[in-house]
Amino acid sequence: MSPKIFQTRNVLMAASAVALLAGGAAAFAQTGASGAGSRFSVAAERVEAQGFTILEMDRDRNGFDVEAIAKDGRHMDLDVDAAGVIKRQRLDD
């Protein structure tokens, strides 16, 4: 093998390795290590799809505790399960 072909092959192998690592990192960032981040995102998307603007969202033992603004401008506390279903709504005091 000539030195020029050897150098070109090494550059291509290095570029392929970088591309594979970058793709793997992007997939990891999108799904999260355990999927916990994706559950958070799914729940947030479902709450927003029902017309709420989320101000704050925290995990609790049953899913999420969400402070949000309803379509009509009222500030609400929402209990949301892990699937994004609103289980309880009440006015924020």
Secondary structure, 3 states (H helix, E strand, C coil): CCHHHHHHHHHHHHHHHHHHHHHHHHHHHHHCCCCHHHHHHHHHHHHHHCCCEEEEEEEECCEEEEEEECCCCCEEEEEEECCCCEEEEEECC
